[in-house]
Amino acid sequence: MRRSTTALLALGTVTAAVAGGVLFLGTGGGADAAGKGGEGLPPATAAVVRTDLVLSRTVDGRIDFAQRRAVKAAVEGTVTVAAAEGRTVRRGEALYELNDKPVTLLYGPVPAFRGMKKGHRGSDVLQLERNLRDLGYGAGLYVDTEYGEDTEAAVKRWQKHLNREATGRVGRGDVVFQPGEVKVVSADAALADQVGPDAPVLTIASTRPVVRALLEQTDGALTARGTKVEVTLPSGKTVPGKVAGTVRPDEEGGSEGGGGQEGITVEVVLDGGSRAASGEDADATASVTFVSEAREGVLAVPVEAVVALRGENGGYGLQVVKGGTSEMIRVETGMTADGRIEVSGAGLRAGMKVGVAKP
């Protein structure tokens, strides 16, 4: 069950806070009203403090990995080695095996859309040659967009290392291009499964840990990229992070808090990357606090201290208590958070005692 709480409550002026039912306002006689000799003194007082006010919202979250996507078979075949869930796969390593042949991960942004052989040209050829070079098969290889004799020779050396027939050609479905190393989230095809073209074989994701949290539709302002958050991980450790963006329901992999629920799923990246979430229980709940606004070093009083002034000028005031007397001073109000409200005005300073409407 998802938990959603508002940690710090309103935003804006006192008038807006009243409309939201947050603020209790007393009534005063005017800016010059005062109590003399103990008359008209408030039932209780509170100090004006200089503090930081932060408006935030806290919801449940779950540790996951970014950029989930399915890897589909390019050709028909039988799964002879299934993908290993939870494994990190790097350049040159097999994601799985089809018909007793490894399907190898290579790096690059262009997907493998065809088989490659001598005479071909294109960005996929350039990607292949870069990978051959980086895997140590680049002797005599000129890295360009042309699949020449040098490319064919490098491919043969690579195929011999993989114990495959050294044809010098890269068959369709032999390789999968991804931007970098990946984590196997799930094996969608088991050992001995028959798969056809475009059938999902496994689901992969980036190795970068993220926290996914579900917000209400009305919390759209909190989903902006770069919004600061604090994440309390299942271990109790708190780490900072920021919103990386929102996630479509079909990218959530059927996880709890997924596409069947109404709301906006936000993806949060943690400061410190994979080290921040190392050793954490991915099945446990994290707590994500979104900071929507902050005011640093402002003067603030309890919301109950603000008084609505009567008269044609109206406005708001504070009953400042000095010894056995008090005087009403006019103030401007600002942000409200955690039962306190920002105030400013001539002569107002930290440490002053002000009346509150109730003890």
Salt bridges, closest charged atoms under 4 A:
ASP60 OD1 - ARG3 NH2 2.80
ASP64 OD2 - ARG62 NH2 3.04
ASP64 OD1 - ARG68 NH2 3.03
ASP64 OD2 - ARG212 NH1 3.12
GLU93 OE1 - ARG87 NH2 3.52
ASP124 OD2 - ARG114 NE 2.72
ASP134 OD2 - ARG91 NH1 3.58
ASP134 OD1 - ARG133 NE 3.07
GLU146 OE1 - ARG121 NH2 3.54
ASP174 OD1 - ARG164 NH2 3.06
GLU181 OE1 - ARG90 NE 3.14
GLU216 OE2 - ARG2 NH2 3.06
ASP219 OD2 - ARG57 NE 2.70
ASP250 OD1 - ARG248 NE 3.42
GLU251 OE2 - ARG248 NH2 3.24
GLU267 OE2 - ARG212 NH2 2.79
GLU327 OE2 - LYS322 NZ 3.34
GLU342 OE2 - ARG295 NH2 2.48
